[in-house]
Amino acid sequence: MKKGTFLYSVIHEKCPRCQEGNLFKNPHMYSLRDIGGMPEKCPVCGQDFMIEDGFFLGATYVSYAMAIAIAVPVMAFMALVLNTGIWVILAAILVILLLLLPPIMRLSRSIWFNFFVHYDADWKKTLKQ
């Protein structure tokens, strides 16, 4: 992936505008102390990360889709291949989704933010004006 693409910003958790500043304060997603902490602005280009109150509430739609995309194949595999009962399947899905909660949350925020803020190769010029 090269810089300037949607996927670069999402996967590397970088500011969508400059793709240099980090979206999250803590680079370790499993550090539960500050799991979703984001700075108010990008430390590199100054892009406001808190666009409006409740902005990242929309990321819940993205995380819901990701959870479904994980749960359905797990359920199908366990039911059809392993011939497992429903309660075991539900317990397995719950454990898997709880373990994947930090990456799902961060990835969904990154995707949601990138829907609204796009890469600007000339962001340095707009700061000088």
N, C-alpha and C positions, 0 to 999 in steps of 0.2 A: 504494500500500500504506500502510495506516495502522498506527501503533504499536499493539502488543498482539497482532499476528498472527504466526503461525508464519513466514510468508514474509518479513515485515519483518526479523525477527531473522536469518534465514538469509541473505538477500540483502545486508543491511548489515553482516553479521558482527558483530552485537552480542550482548551477554549475553542469554540467553533470559529470565532472571528480571526484570531491570529494563529491558532493551532500550536502555540508555544506554552502558554500558561496552563497550569494544572487546574482542572475543575474541582478537585477535592483537596482539602487541607492535608489529609493523611493519605499517602500513596498505598498503604496496606489496607485492603478492603475487609480483612477479617479482624482488624483492630476495633473491637467493640466500643471502645471509649469514645471515638469520634467517627462512627461508621459512615455518616452521610454529611459530615460537616463541609460546607463550601464557603470559600471567601465571598465577600460581598461583591468584589470586582476582580477582574483578571489582573494578576500582578504584572503582566507584560503589556497588554494593550489597553487596559482600563475598562473593558466591556463589563457592563453591569450584569452580574449573575442573578440578582434578585429583581427580575424585570417588573413584577407586580406581586402583590400578596396572593398567595395560593397558586402561583404559576406552576409549580412542580406537582400540583395535584393531578394535572393531566398525565403525568408520568405513571400514575396508577393504571391507566388504560394500557399502556405499553407493558408494564410488569404483569398485568393480568393475562395479556396475550402470550407473553413469554412463559408464564406458569402453565397455561393450557398447552402450549407447544411442548412442554416437558412432561406434563402429567398424562396426556393422552397416549403417547407412545409407550410410556412405562406401564400404564394400565393395560394396553393391548398386548404387550409382550408378556406381562405376568399372567394375564387371563388366558391368552391363546397358546402360548408356548409352555409356560410353567404350570398352567392349569391351577392357579392359586385362587383362594377364596377372596371375596370382596373386602373383608376386614383387614386381611393381610395386605392387599393391594392399597387400600386407603392409608394404612399405617406406613407402608413403604413410600408412597407419594408424599405424605406429610413429612417424613424424615428427609427425603431428598430435597423438597422445597425449603425446609428450614435450613438445611446445609447450604443451599444455593441462594438464600435470601440476600446476603450482602452483594454478590455480583449481580443478581437480578435488579436490585434496587439501584445500584450505581449505573449499570448499563441502561436501564430504563430512563433515568434522569438525563444521561448523556444523549440518548436518542431523542428524547423529547426536546431538549434544549437545541439540538441541531436541526430540528424541524423549523425553528423560528429564527435562529441566528446562523448566518452562512459565512463561509470563509471569504475574507477580503484580503487579497494579496497586497493591496495598497493601504492597509490600515495605518501605517506610519504617516502617510501623507494626510489622512483625515485628522490625525491628532494635531498636526501642526497648524491646521486651518482654524 
